[in-house]
């Protein structure tokens, strides 16, 4: 149940940010994200790279974590 709620929230956030593409030139980034989700989401290397990126950019709030597995 909780996973379904989190998934719905993430889906809505992604859709909301995708609407910003009309105002900004980020469509290439969204294409990359979708390709990664379609083709490499289970790759541990992708997970580790994302962990490093969010750490480097310091973008996660305290109540958000990257879950293992």
C-alpha positions as CSV (number, residue, x, y, z in Angstrom):
1,X,0.0,0.0,0.0
2,X,2.7,2.5,1.0
3,X,4.7,1.7,-2.1
4,X,1.6,2.4,-4.3
5,X,1.2,5.8,-2.6
6,X,4.9,6.7,-3.0
7,X,4.7,5.6,-6.7
8,X,1.7,7.7,-7.4
9,X,3.4,10.7,-5.8
10,X,6.6,10.2,-7.8
11,X,4.6,9.8,-11.0
12,X,2.7,13.0,-10.4
13,X,6.0,14.9,-9.5
14,X,7.6,13.6,-12.7
15,X,4.6,14.7,-14.8
16,X,4.6,18.2,-13.1
17,X,8.3,18.7,-13.9
18,X,7.8,17.4,-17.4
19,X,5.4,20.3,-18.0
20,X,8.3,22.7,-17.2
21,X,10.0,21.4,-20.4
22,X,7.8,23.8,-22.3
23,X,9.5,26.7,-20.5
24,X,13.0,25.3,-20.4
25,X,15.3,23.3,-22.6
26,X,15.5,20.1,-20.5
27,X,13.8,17.6,-22.8
28,X,17.1,15.9,-23.4
29,X,17.5,15.2,-19.7
30,X,14.0,13.6,-19.6
31,X,14.8,11.4,-22.6
32,X,18.0,10.2,-20.8
33,X,16.0,9.5,-17.6
34,X,13.3,7.5,-19.5
35,X,16.0,5.5,-21.4
36,X,17.7,4.7,-18.1
37,X,14.4,3.6,-16.5
38,X,13.5,1.4,-19.5
39,X,16.9,-0.2,-20.0
40,X,19.1,0.0,-16.9
41,X,16.9,0.4,-13.8
42,X,18.0,-2.9,-12.3
43,X,21.7,-2.1,-12.8
44,X,23.5,-1.7,-9.5
45,X,25.9,0.8,-11.2
46,X,23.0,3.1,-12.1
47,X,21.9,3.0,-8.5
48,X,25.4,3.8,-7.2
49,X,25.9,6.7,-9.8
50,X,22.5,8.2,-8.7
51,X,23.6,8.0,-5.0
52,X,26.9,9.7,-5.9
53,X,25.1,12.4,-7.9
54,X,22.5,13.3,-5.2
55,X,25.3,13.3,-2.6
56,X,27.4,15.6,-4.8
57,X,24.5,18.0,-5.6
58,X,23.1,17.7,-2.0
59,X,19.6,17.4,-3.4
60,X,17.9,15.0,-1.0
61,X,15.8,16.3,1.9
62,X,16.3,14.7,5.2
63,X,13.1,12.7,4.9
64,X,14.1,11.1,1.6
65,X,16.6,8.3,1.3
66,X,17.8,6.0,-1.4
67,X,16.6,2.6,-0.4
68,X,18.7,-0.5,-1.1
69,X,17.3,-3.4,-3.1
